Amino acid sequence: MPEAEKVKGPASYFPSIEKQYGHPIAHWMTVLAQAGPLKHMELVNLLKAQHEMGHGHANALVAAFVAKK
């Protein structure tokens, strides 16, 4: 049986984000969607300031969010 392909990119952070912050990724996508039309780093800074999220986790969420637009 072949090994499962390893998740790469921003999604590789998702299990850690869910565990550390106690919310599913869908919750964070909603938070970002409700933030309004902000630039990438403005969204990262929002997550860091309002949700005490680390830079790497915030950046991964925003990158995934922007890619879905």
Buried (B, 14 or more C-beta within 10 A) or exposed (E): EEEEEEEEEBBEBBEEBBEEBEEEBEEBBEBBEEBEEEEEEEBBBBBBEEBEBBEEBBBBBBBBBEEEE
